[in-house]
Amino acid sequence: MTVTIHDLRAWKAQGRRFAMLTAYDFPTAKILDEAGIPVLLVGDSVANNVLGYADTLPVTMDEMLHHTRAVARGAREALVVGDLPFLSYQVSLEEGVRNAGRFLKEGGARAVKLEGPQVELTHRLVDLGIPVMAHVGLTPQSVNAMGGYRVQGRGDDASRVLEEARSLEKAGAFAIVLEGLPSELGAEITRSVEIPTIGIGAGPDTDGQVLVFHDLVGLSERLPRFAKAYADLRTTIGGAAHAFAEDVANGTFPDTDHSYRN
């Protein structure tokens, strides 16, 4: 059964926790969908995990749409969420609406994600029938203003993050990502809003948890403190490539079982 934004809210009411993973291509989306992951985020983290950029800032709308289309083709049941990249929605309300609409119209996504307290834009998009996943706390598109990837919401700053979350809920967001927050604040926000919260480095008490796919499967060179590698594909892939190269060099591949005959 296809997962909808209403399912996520119902799960929160039932106390049912859920997982979200990033996906950037067709085969990965298909595998994760078949594994029962209910929400797939085509994150702007495609920039540094797939495209080789230093951070998320350079990725373009065209690049995001390219990867979103691939993920949408692979996901049959999961809710696909497209991540609006830097400067695709901050310049003007009109541009934000247009680019969010492109994720649904051209990308095949069924919702979009916005970073920061984009209250007016969230309200406008929801009015137009475009579901919005909000994102507060450590927002990577603001990394330069934050002075790096620093935990947010400590001390007196907690009230600001809490108010942002409440304002985005009132604006109509169907869920909210909480990133890089003290566990206590993650729990407080989760209790304070009726929409589901999805944590990444925000403690164990959020309604859902999200990880970057490359962190999950051990493809990342460095693992953030909040992430856990559930596999070591980096070693597996490297080993397979090395074994193939050795077989080619030794003349043992292809053998008769891997060759055509008359």
N, C-alpha and C positions, 0 to 999 in steps of 0.2 A: 504493500500500500504506500502510495506517495506521501511523504512527510510534508506537512504544511506548517505555517507559522502558528496556527491555532493548536496544533499538536504540542508544540514546545510549551505553550502557556498551560495547557492541560497537564503536561508532565510536571510542571512546577507545583501546580495545585495538588497533584498526587504524591509529591515528594520523590518523583522518579528522576534520577540524574541521567545525563546524557553526554555523549562525546561529540566533538566537532574536530575535524582535521582539515588541514589545507590540502588542496589538490591542484595540480597545474597542467595535467595532460589526460588524454583519453584512457590509456591502460590503467593508470593509477586510480582514476575516478571509478572505473569499472570494478577494480579489485576492492576498493574501500566501500563502494556501494553494496557489493555482494557480501562483504563482511558485516554489513548492518550498521555502518556509520550513518547516522541520520542527517547530519549537516556537513556539507563540504563547502569550505571557504576558498574561493580563488583569490588568495591574498596577494596584496602588492609585494609580499615577501618573495614572490616569483623573481623579483629583481635581483636579490642577492643569492637566492638558492638555486636558480636555474639560469638566469641571464648573465651572471657574472658581474653585476654592479656591486659597488661597495656598500650601498644601503638601498632603501626603498624609494628614495626621492626621484631617481631618473626614469623609472618605468612610465610608459606612456599609455594613453587610452587605447591606442591601436594594439599595443602589446597585451594589455589586460584583456581586451575583447577576444584576441586570438586564442589565449589560453582558456578563457571562460567558455568559448564555443566548444573547445575540445573536451573540457570537463562535463559540460552539459550533455554532450553526446554519449558520454560514458556512464552517467548517473541516471538510473531508471526510477529509483525511489527516494534518494536523498534530496534534501532541500539544498539547491545550489545558490550560494550567496557570492555576488561579485563585489570586490573591494575597490572603491573609487580611489584612483591614485592621486598623488600630490598635484595640486593646482587644477584638478578637474572639476572642483566644486567650490573652492575658496574664493575665486575671483568675483563671481556674481551668483545670485539666486538662479537666474535664468540658465546660466551655463551648468550649474549643478543639476538642475532639473533635466536639461538636455542629455547630459552625460549619464545620469542615473537611468534615464529612459533607454539609452543605448544598450545598457547591460541586459535589460529585459528584451528589447526589440531585436537587437543584433547578436547578443551574447548567449541568449537562452537561459540566463539566470532568472530566479524567481524572487530575488530580493537583493538589496545592496547594503554595503556597510560603509559608514562614515566615521572618521576619527574626530574627536573633540566635541565641544558643546555646540554643535550645529543645530540649534533648536528651531530656528525659522525654516531652514531647509528641510529638516525632518518633518515638520508639520506640513509643509507644502507638498512634499513627496507622498506622504501618507494620504493627503487629500486627493492626490492624483492616482491613487491606487498602486503606488510603488512601496512595497514593504521595506522598512529600514531597520537594520541592526546597528545600534550605536556602539561607541567605543570610547571609554574614558580611562584616566590614569596615565600610564606611560603610553603615549601615542607616538610611534616611530616617525611619522611625518613631521613631527615637531622636535626632532632630536636635537637640532641646532639650538633652538630656543631653550630647551631643557638643559643644555650643557652636557649632553650625552645620555646614554641609556641608564637613567637613574630611577630608583623606586620613587613613586609619587605618593601623596596623601599621608605623609608622616606629620605628626604633631598638629599644628594649627591648620595645615593644608588639607586635612581630612574633610573638614566641613565643605570646602570648595568642591572636592570630588563627589561627595555625597549629594550636594545640591545640583551638580551637573547631571548626575544620574537621575535624580527625581525630575528635573526639567525635561530631560529627553524622554522619560516615560510619559509625562504629560503631553509632550508633543506627538506621541503616537508610536514611538519605537516599539518593535515587537520583542526585542531582546537587547541585551547590552553586554559587550565584552569589557571585562575588568582586567587590565594589564598592569603588572608591576606595582602592586599595592600591598601594604601590610595585611596579613591574614585577618586581623581583627576588623579592618575596614572592609575587606571583601565580604565578611560575614554580615557586617552592619548594613551594607548596601543591599545585600541579598534579602535581608529581613525587611528592608524599608521600601522595596518596590514589588509590585505584583507581576512584573514581567520577568522572564528568566534571565539570570546572570550567567555568563560564560567566562570562567577564569583562565588566565594564563599568567602564572606568577602572582596569584591573588589569594592563595590559601585553599584549603580543602572544603570550604563551606559554600561555595558557589553552586548554582543549580547544574551547571555543565562545566566541562573542561575542554580546552582546545590546545593542540600541539601542532607545530609545523611538521609536515610529513617527513622532511629530511632529518629532523631531530628524532622523530619516532623510530625510524629504521636505521639510524646510525650512519647516515650519509654526511652529516655536518662535520666540519673539521673541529669545531669547538662547540660544546654543548652548554647552553645557558643553565644557570643553577636550577631554574624552575622546571627544566625539561628532563625527560627520562628516555633513554634509548631502549626500545623493546626488541631490537634486533641489531645486528652488526653487518649490514649490507655492504659497507665500505670495504671490509675485509673480504667478504664473500665475492664481490664483484672483482676486486683486485686479484684475488686468487684465481678466479675463472679466466680472467684475461691473461694472466701469467702462464697458466696451464695451456691455454690455446696457443700462445706464442711459442712455447716450448715444443708442443706437438708439431706445429708447422715447421719449426727449425729442424726437428729431428726426422721429418718426413713421415710421421705416424698419423697425421691428419691431412687430408681425408684418407681413410682406409677403405677397404672394399665394401664395408657395410654403409658407407656414406658416399658412394659413387654410383653413377648410372652405368648400365651395361646394355649392349645391343640385344 
